[in-house]
Amino acid sequence: RQQLGCSTVLWVEAQPQLVEELRPHHAVMWGVVSDVDGEEVVFNITNNGQSSSFLPLGTHLEHYPSVKVVQRIPMRTVRLDTLLYKEEVRVQDYNFLAVVVQGAELHVLRGAGDRSEEHTSELQSHSDL
């Protein structure tokens, strides 16, 4: 991450177990980030850990048939701008924001509000499909 110029990374992760694993080494916030505050969703935890999402697996299953939902956790969503405000995060203190979502990128962007323009110099989205 240093080699890429990302010396100060802020992670946003929805899986409670992964948050605890990341916390000793990274700045991390817990949240099921979407475009609506307080929406009740079922968060699907998968056997590979990388495909977990509040969205259904959908066509992902066609490409990765070995991926299975192993746990379903009821959770509430939070907008990115709300989460940053509640956690009193100064976005300018970070040069990279890693929001870990599987297929919900548009939800996250819609929930960023004005915060997405404050300090965004580059926006990247990654998907295996």
N, C-alpha and C positions, 0 to 999 in steps of 0.2 A: 504494500500500500504506500509506503514511503517513496518507492521508485516511481510510482504513478502520480506523485504530487498530492496524495491524499493523506496528509499527516493528521488531520482531525476529522474522524469519521463518526457520525452519529447514526446508529442502527435503530430501526423500528421493526420489531418482531412480534408476531401474534402468539407463537407457541410458548407457554410459560416455561417449559423445561429448557428450551433453547435460550430464552432470556437469561435464565440463571447460569447457563454455561457460558454465555457471552460476557456477562457482567464483570467478571474479574479482570478482563482484558480489554474491554471496549466500553464506550459510552453507548448505552442501549436503553430504549424505552419500550414498554409493553403496550400493544394496542392492536386491535383488529381495525385497521384503517380503511375507511370507505368515504363516501360522499354524504353520509347521514350520521348524525349523532344519535346514539341510543337505540339503533335498530337491532332487534333480537335476531341473531343468526345462529346457525349451527356450524361450528368450526370443525372441519374434517381433518383429522391427523392421519397421515398416510404412513405406510410401512417404510418408505424410503426417506421420510422426513422432509424431502425437498418439494413435494407436490401438495403439501397441506394448504388448505384454503377454506374460506367460507363459501366459495363457489363450488358447484358440483364438478366432478372430474370431467364430465362430458367427453369430447373427442380425445382428450389426453389418454383415456383408457384404450382407445384404438391403437395409439402409437406406443404406449407403455402398458401392455396388459398385465404385467406383473405387479403394478402399483395397486394397492388395496387400501381402503379406508379401515384403519384399525381402532380408531376412537373418534367419537363425536362429542364435542363439548359445547354446551349452550354459552354464547357470549353476546356482548353488545358492541356494536361498532362505534367508532369515534372518527370524526373528521381530523385530518392532519393539522389544520390550523388550530382546532380545539385542543388537541393533544400537546402541541408545542406551547400553547398558552398555559394550559394547566400545569405542565412540567416546568414552566418558566424558562424555556430554552431560548437562548440567544442564537438564532440561526447564523449570524455573522461569525460566531465562534467556531464554526465548522466549515470545512471546505468540501465535504461530501456527505450527502444524506442518503443512506441505504435503507429503503423501505422494502421489506421482503414480502412480496405478494405474488400470488400465482394466478395470473389472469385478471387481476383486479386493478391494473395500472390506471385505467381511465377513472375508476371510482376514486382512487387516491388523488389524482390530479384535480378532479372536480372538488374534492374535499380540502384541497390546499388553500383555496380562497386567494386572497391577496398575497399570502406568504410565498406562493410559488414564484412570484416575480421579484420578491425582495432581494434575494441573493443567489439567484439561479444563473450560472454562467453556462451550464451545459446540462442537458437532460438526456438520460439514456434509459432505455427499457430493454430488458432481456427476456426472451422466451425461448424455450426449446422447440416450440412449434412455429 
